[in-house]
Amino acid sequence: MVKLRVRPTASQVIKQDEADGLPRKLRLRSKASKAI
C-alpha cells in the first residue's frame, strides 16, 4: 500500500505514454488494413 502511494505520478506517466502510443498503433493498423 505504501509503495503505491509513494509513486502515483509514475503510474500516471505510464498511462500518458500508453495513451500517446495507442493512436500511433491504430494509425499503423489502419494503414496495414488498407494495404492488405
A tleap script that builds the chain and sets N, CA, C and O, in Angstrom:
source leaprc.protein.ff14SB
mol = sequence {
  NMET VAL LYS LEU ARG VAL ARG PRO THR ALA
  SER GLN VAL ILE LYS GLN ASP GLU ALA ASP
  GLY LEU PRO ARG LYS LEU ARG LEU ARG SER
  LYS ALA SER LYS ALA CILE
}
set mol.1.N position { 0.851 -1.202 0.000 }
set mol.1.CA position { 0.000 0.000 0.000 }
set mol.1.C position { 0.884 1.249 0.000 }
set mol.1.O position { 0.616 2.211 -0.719 }
set mol.2.N position { 1.939 1.219 0.814 }
set mol.2.CA position { 2.813 2.395 0.895 }
set mol.2.C position { 3.487 2.661 -0.450 }
set mol.2.O position { 3.590 3.811 -0.878 }
set mol.3.N position { 3.943 1.606 -1.114 }
set mol.3.CA position { 4.638 1.788 -2.395 }
set mol.3.C position { 3.714 2.451 -3.411 }
set mol.3.O position { 4.141 3.320 -4.171 }
set mol.4.N position { 2.450 2.040 -3.424 }
set mol.4.CA position { 1.507 2.628 -4.378 }
set mol.4.C position { 1.359 4.120 -4.122 }
set mol.4.O position { 1.215 4.910 -5.055 }
set mol.5.N position { 1.395 4.498 -2.849 }
set mol.5.CA position { 1.228 5.926 -2.526 }
set mol.5.C position { 2.512 6.697 -2.806 }
set mol.5.O position { 2.474 7.895 -3.088 }
set mol.6.N position { 3.635 6.015 -2.728 }
set mol.6.CA position { 4.923 6.700 -2.908 }
set mol.6.C position { 5.051 7.255 -4.321 }
set mol.6.O position { 5.505 8.382 -4.517 }
set mol.7.N position { 4.647 6.455 -5.302 }
set mol.7.CA position { 4.820 6.927 -6.686 }
set mol.7.C position { 3.529 6.830 -7.495 }
set mol.7.O position { 3.377 5.925 -8.316 }
set mol.8.N position { 2.602 7.755 -7.268 }
set mol.8.CA position { 1.367 7.783 -8.060 }
set mol.8.C position { 1.629 8.460 -9.410 }
set mol.8.O position { 0.919 8.216 -10.385 }
set mol.9.N position { 2.641 9.298 -9.451 }
set mol.9.CA position { 2.949 10.029 -10.684 }
set mol.9.C position { 3.511 9.073 -11.734 }
set mol.9.O position { 3.264 9.244 -12.928 }
set mol.10.N position { 4.265 8.069 -11.292 }
set mol.10.CA position { 4.860 7.114 -12.240 }
set mol.10.C position { 3.753 6.414 -13.017 }
set mol.10.O position { 3.844 6.265 -14.235 }
set mol.11.N position { 2.711 5.986 -12.316 }
set mol.11.CA position { 1.599 5.292 -12.990 }
set mol.11.C position { 0.913 6.246 -13.963 }
set mol.11.O position { 0.503 5.839 -15.050 }
set mol.12.N position { 0.789 7.505 -13.577 }
set mol.12.CA position { 0.128 8.482 -14.453 }
set mol.12.C position { 0.974 8.702 -15.710 }
set mol.12.O position { 0.438 8.804 -16.813 }
set mol.13.N position { 2.283 8.772 -15.540 }
set mol.13.CA position { 3.174 8.978 -16.693 }
set mol.13.C position { 3.064 7.794 -17.635 }
set mol.13.O position { 3.002 7.965 -18.852 }
set mol.14.N position { 3.039 6.585 -17.071 }
set mol.14.CA position { 2.926 5.378 -17.904 }
set mol.14.C position { 1.604 5.407 -18.663 }
set mol.14.O position { 1.559 5.076 -19.848 }
set mol.15.N position { 0.533 5.801 -17.985 }
set mol.15.CA position { -0.779 5.863 -18.648 }
set mol.15.C position { -0.733 6.873 -19.792 }
set mol.15.O position { -1.295 6.630 -20.860 }
set mol.16.N position { -0.069 7.998 -19.569 }
set mol.16.CA position { 0.018 9.019 -20.616 }
set mol.16.C position { 0.805 8.474 -21.808 }
set mol.16.O position { 0.433 8.696 -22.961 }
set mol.17.N position { 1.900 7.755 -21.518 }
set mol.17.CA position { 2.709 7.185 -22.606 }
set mol.17.C position { 1.869 6.204 -23.405 }
set mol.17.O position { 1.919 6.196 -24.635 }
set mol.18.N position { 1.090 5.371 -22.706 }
set mol.18.CA position { 0.239 4.401 -23.400 }
set mol.18.C position { -0.806 5.133 -24.236 }
set mol.18.O position { -1.103 4.728 -25.360 }
set mol.19.N position { -1.362 6.209 -23.687 }
set mol.19.CA position { -2.393 6.968 -24.410 }
set mol.19.C position { -1.782 7.569 -25.682 }
set mol.19.O position { -2.438 7.630 -26.722 }
set mol.20.N position { -0.526 8.010 -25.591 }
set mol.20.CA position { 0.125 8.588 -26.774 }
set mol.20.C position { 0.451 7.501 -27.790 }
set mol.20.O position { 0.434 7.746 -28.996 }
set mol.21.N position { 0.750 6.294 -27.297 }
set mol.21.CA position { 1.129 5.203 -28.196 }
set mol.21.C position { -0.077 4.569 -28.879 }
set mol.21.O position { 0.047 4.029 -29.979 }
set mol.22.N position { -1.244 4.630 -28.237 }
set mol.22.CA position { -2.434 3.992 -28.815 }
set mol.22.C position { -2.787 4.559 -30.183 }
set mol.22.O position { -2.946 3.780 -31.123 }
set mol.23.N position { -2.919 5.865 -30.346 }
set mol.23.CA position { -3.285 6.430 -31.650 }
set mol.23.C position { -2.266 6.055 -32.722 }
set mol.23.O position { -2.630 5.844 -33.878 }
set mol.24.N position { -0.991 5.973 -32.343 }
set mol.24.CA position { 0.041 5.611 -33.328 }
set mol.24.C position { -0.191 4.184 -33.802 }
set mol.24.O position { -0.113 3.902 -34.998 }
set mol.25.N position { -0.475 3.282 -32.865 }
set mol.25.CA position { -0.712 1.881 -33.237 }
set mol.25.C position { -1.957 1.779 -34.102 }
set mol.25.O position { -1.982 1.024 -35.074 }
set mol.26.N position { -2.990 2.537 -33.752 }
set mol.26.CA position { -4.238 2.484 -34.526 }
set mol.26.C position { -3.975 2.963 -35.950 }
set mol.26.O position { -4.514 2.399 -36.903 }
set mol.27.N position { -3.163 3.985 -36.100 }
set mol.27.CA position { -2.867 4.507 -37.444 }
set mol.27.C position { -2.103 3.454 -38.243 }
set mol.27.O position { -2.379 3.238 -39.423 }
set mol.28.N position { -1.138 2.800 -37.589 }
set mol.28.CA position { -0.358 1.771 -38.290 }
set mol.28.C position { -1.280 0.636 -38.710 }
set mol.28.O position { -1.151 0.100 -39.811 }
set mol.29.N position { -2.211 0.271 -37.830 }
set mol.29.CA position { -3.132 -0.823 -38.146 }
set mol.29.C position { -4.034 -0.425 -39.304 }
set mol.29.O position { -4.297 -1.236 -40.192 }
set mol.30.N position { -4.510 0.811 -39.303 }
set mol.30.CA position { -5.404 1.266 -40.378 }
set mol.30.C position { -4.649 1.237 -41.711 }
set mol.30.O position { -5.209 0.841 -42.733 }
set mol.31.N position { -3.392 1.652 -41.700 }
set mol.31.CA position { -2.591 1.634 -42.934 }
set mol.31.C position { -2.371 0.192 -43.380 }
set mol.31.O position { -2.454 -0.112 -44.570 }
set mol.32.N position { -2.092 -0.695 -42.427 }
set mol.32.CA position { -1.847 -2.100 -42.758 }
set mol.32.C position { -3.109 -2.722 -43.346 }
set mol.32.O position { -3.040 -3.472 -44.319 }
set mol.33.N position { -4.252 -2.413 -42.759 }
set mol.33.CA position { -5.515 -2.985 -43.255 }
set mol.33.C position { -5.793 -2.477 -44.679 }
set mol.33.O position { -6.311 -3.222 -45.511 }
set mol.34.N position { -5.454 -1.224 -44.957 }
set mol.34.CA position { -5.682 -0.676 -46.306 }
set mol.34.C position { -4.727 -1.334 -47.299 }
set mol.34.O position { -5.097 -1.605 -48.441 }
set mol.35.N position { -3.499 -1.586 -46.857 }
set mol.35.CA position { -2.506 -2.206 -47.741 }
set mol.35.C position { -2.950 -3.618 -48.100 }
set mol.35.O position { -2.762 -4.069 -49.230 }
set mol.36.N position { -3.537 -4.307 -47.137 }
set mol.36.CA position { -3.976 -5.693 -47.396 }
set mol.36.C position { -5.179 -5.656 -48.331 }
set mol.36.O position { -5.717 -6.705 -48.687 }
savepdb mol mol.pdb
quit
